[in-house]
Amino acid sequence: MTTGCSEELSNIKSAILNEHEGQQFYQMAAEKADVQEVKEIFLSLAEEEKKHEQYLRSLYDSVQSNNVNCPDISFQPGVPVIFDPAKLSKESPSLLVSALSVGVMMEEASIEFYKEAAQKTNNDHARRLYLELAQWEGQHYQALEEAYDFAWDEWWSKQGFSPA
């Protein structure tokens, strides 16, 4: 195994861990959610993070075995996550704001990680996968940020304040 390959494997390991942590976080958020639709959204995000982890494990196996012809990982973008404001407003605003805030930060960090990994790799298959994962995480980020903005306004409203 070459030094470049070792560095690639290290990057993939980090990505696998990030996706696993994301999956665990979204599962925990789903367990804490009061509203069924909000639970389902967090479970959907957990499932997508699990798929990311599986893609990355396949990539890891290919790179580790020095397989020049990496298996084609049929990567399909996830269904856009849509948070319904009417359902969000039924959820505990404090928990929701916290969960969404952490989710936004995790997705933002994942996007940056994948973009940087895509720039650094010499493996075309890995580069394509990293860029696709960055796009997928971008969809999560956008949906979570919109939901966070709504939940933040709701939280402030329930506190008797109006956001500036």
Secondary structure as a PSIPRED ss2 file (coil, helix, strand):
# PSIPRED VFORMAT (PSIPRED V4.0)

   1 M C   1.000  0.000  0.000
   2 T C   1.000  0.000  0.000
   3 T H   0.000  1.000  0.000
   4 G H   0.000  1.000  0.000
   5 C H   0.000  1.000  0.000
   6 S H   0.000  1.000  0.000
   7 E H   0.000  1.000  0.000
   8 E H   0.000  1.000  0.000
   9 L H   0.000  1.000  0.000
  10 S H   0.000  1.000  0.000
  11 N H   0.000  1.000  0.000
  12 I H   0.000  1.000  0.000
  13 K H   0.000  1.000  0.000
  14 S H   0.000  1.000  0.000
  15 A H   0.000  1.000  0.000
  16 I H   0.000  1.000  0.000
  17 L H   0.000  1.000  0.000
  18 N H   0.000  1.000  0.000
  19 E H   0.000  1.000  0.000
  20 H H   0.000  1.000  0.000
  21 E H   0.000  1.000  0.000
  22 G H   0.000  1.000  0.000
  23 Q H   0.000  1.000  0.000
  24 Q H   0.000  1.000  0.000
  25 F H   0.000  1.000  0.000
  26 Y H   0.000  1.000  0.000
  27 Q H   0.000  1.000  0.000
  28 M H   0.000  1.000  0.000
  29 A H   0.000  1.000  0.000
  30 A H   0.000  1.000  0.000
  31 E H   0.000  1.000  0.000
  32 K H   0.000  1.000  0.000
  33 A C   1.000  0.000  0.000
  34 D C   1.000  0.000  0.000
  35 V C   1.000  0.000  0.000
  36 Q H   0.000  1.000  0.000
  37 E H   0.000  1.000  0.000
  38 V H   0.000  1.000  0.000
  39 K H   0.000  1.000  0.000
  40 E H   0.000  1.000  0.000
  41 I H   0.000  1.000  0.000
  42 F H   0.000  1.000  0.000
  43 L H   0.000  1.000  0.000
  44 S H   0.000  1.000  0.000
  45 L H   0.000  1.000  0.000
  46 A H   0.000  1.000  0.000
  47 E H   0.000  1.000  0.000
  48 E H   0.000  1.000  0.000
  49 E H   0.000  1.000  0.000
  50 K H   0.000  1.000  0.000
  51 K H   0.000  1.000  0.000
  52 H H   0.000  1.000  0.000
  53 E H   0.000  1.000  0.000
  54 Q H   0.000  1.000  0.000
  55 Y H   0.000  1.000  0.000
  56 L H   0.000  1.000  0.000
  57 R H   0.000  1.000  0.000
  58 S H   0.000  1.000  0.000
  59 L H   0.000  1.000  0.000
  60 Y H   0.000  1.000  0.000
  61 D H   0.000  1.000  0.000
  62 S H   0.000  1.000  0.000
  63 V H   0.000  1.000  0.000
  64 Q H   0.000  1.000  0.000
  65 S C   1.000  0.000  0.000
  66 N C   1.000  0.000  0.000
  67 N C   1.000  0.000  0.000
  68 V C   1.000  0.000  0.000
  69 N C   1.000  0.000  0.000
  70 C C   1.000  0.000  0.000
  71 P C   1.000  0.000  0.000
  72 D C   1.000  0.000  0.000
  73 I C   1.000  0.000  0.000
  74 S C   1.000  0.000  0.000
  75 F C   1.000  0.000  0.000
  76 Q C   1.000  0.000  0.000
  77 P C   1.000  0.000  0.000
  78 G C   1.000  0.000  0.000
  79 V C   1.000  0.000  0.000
  80 P C   1.000  0.000  0.000
  81 V C   1.000  0.000  0.000
  82 I C   1.000  0.000  0.000
  83 F C   1.000  0.000  0.000
  84 D C   1.000  0.000  0.000
  85 P H   0.000  1.000  0.000
  86 A H   0.000  1.000  0.000
  87 K H   0.000  1.000  0.000
  88 L H   0.000  1.000  0.000
  89 S C   1.000  0.000  0.000
  90 K C   1.000  0.000  0.000
  91 E C   1.000  0.000  0.000
  92 S C   1.000  0.000  0.000
  93 P H   0.000  1.000  0.000
  94 S H   0.000  1.000  0.000
  95 L H   0.000  1.000  0.000
  96 L H   0.000  1.000  0.000
  97 V H   0.000  1.000  0.000
  98 S H   0.000  1.000  0.000
  99 A H   0.000  1.000  0.000
 100 L H   0.000  1.000  0.000
 101 S H   0.000  1.000  0.000
 102 V H   0.000  1.000  0.000
 103 G H   0.000  1.000  0.000
 104 V H   0.000  1.000  0.000
 105 M H   0.000  1.000  0.000
 106 M H   0.000  1.000  0.000
 107 E H   0.000  1.000  0.000
 108 E H   0.000  1.000  0.000
 109 A H   0.000  1.000  0.000
 110 S H   0.000  1.000  0.000
 111 I H   0.000  1.000  0.000
 112 E H   0.000  1.000  0.000
 113 F H   0.000  1.000  0.000
 114 Y H   0.000  1.000  0.000
 115 K H   0.000  1.000  0.000
 116 E H   0.000  1.000  0.000
 117 A H   0.000  1.000  0.000
 118 A H   0.000  1.000  0.000
 119 Q H   0.000  1.000  0.000
 120 K H   0.000  1.000  0.000
 121 T C   1.000  0.000  0.000
 122 N C   1.000  0.000  0.000
 123 N C   1.000  0.000  0.000
 124 D H   0.000  1.000  0.000
 125 H H   0.000  1.000  0.000
 126 A H   0.000  1.000  0.000
 127 R H   0.000  1.000  0.000
 128 R H   0.000  1.000  0.000
 129 L H   0.000  1.000  0.000
 130 Y H   0.000  1.000  0.000
 131 L H   0.000  1.000  0.000
 132 E H   0.000  1.000  0.000
 133 L H   0.000  1.000  0.000
 134 A H   0.000  1.000  0.000
 135 Q H   0.000  1.000  0.000
 136 W H   0.000  1.000  0.000
 137 E H   0.000  1.000  0.000
 138 G H   0.000  1.000  0.000
 139 Q H   0.000  1.000  0.000
 140 H H   0.000  1.000  0.000
 141 Y H   0.000  1.000  0.000
 142 Q H   0.000  1.000  0.000
 143 A H   0.000  1.000  0.000
 144 L H   0.000  1.000  0.000
 145 E H   0.000  1.000  0.000
 146 E H   0.000  1.000  0.000
 147 A H   0.000  1.000  0.000
 148 Y H   0.000  1.000  0.000
 149 D H   0.000  1.000  0.000
 150 F H   0.000  1.000  0.000
 151 A H   0.000  1.000  0.000
 152 W H   0.000  1.000  0.000
 153 D H   0.000  1.000  0.000
 154 E H   0.000  1.000  0.000
 155 W H   0.000  1.000  0.000
 156 W H   0.000  1.000  0.000
 157 S H   0.000  1.000  0.000
 158 K H   0.000  1.000  0.000
 159 Q C   1.000  0.000  0.000
 160 G C   1.000  0.000  0.000
 161 F C   1.000  0.000  0.000
 162 S C   1.000  0.000  0.000
 163 P C   1.000  0.000  0.000
 164 A C   1.000  0.000  0.000
